[in-house]
Amino acid sequence: MHNTVKNLIYIEELVKLKVNHDKLPIIIAVSKTFPIENVLPLIEHGHLNYGENKVQEAIDKWSDIKPKYNQLKLHLIGRLQTNKVKFALKVFDYIHSLDSEKLATKISLEQKKYEKKPKLFIQVNIGNEVQKSGINKGQLIDFYHFCKKLDLDIIGTMCIPPNDDSVEEYFSEMNKINKELTILA
């Protein structure tokens, strides 16, 4: 058994010990910087969700593989520049970094052209850190409505919390935010 498969099984077992078995999270295997040869054992094992942080690297790595394994889901977990949206839509099923009206507008235009509607996560700057991108908490509801008017498929939020002792508080706050958005949907 390949080491990547052993690692995945180990992580799955740890997760099962920590969470309710009725609500197991989807594990996204982050394959950025690894060649496809290292990822193929996971695909053959049946793992379906993979994360990349660079559009061009993802296109190079996944363009030949995705058609052969049509159930694979590719997640963009890095920042997306508006000039790369048309390329991202060709390969990604999920975009985890929707962080501006400009990007939302570009995705809306390109999804109409390509007739492909990615699932989107709004990136929230939960700690209001100047060095991080994301929507400010106070602007989130208005931004959500803006995205819905553009016919974007918003399925949730994501954040990269500050690296301090309050991580659990930030994720608790994100849980409340997600519940508010669920009510709006």
Secondary structure, DSSP 8 states (H G I E B T S, - for coil): --HHHHHHHHHHHHHHHHS-GGG-----EE-TTS-HHHHHHHHHHT--EEEES-HHHHHHHHTTTTTTSTT-EEEE-S---GGGHHHHHHH-SEEEEE--HHHHHHHHHHHHHHT---EEEEEE-TT--TTS-SB-GGGHHHHHHHHHHTT-EEEEEEE---SSTTHHHHHHHHHHHHHHHHHH-
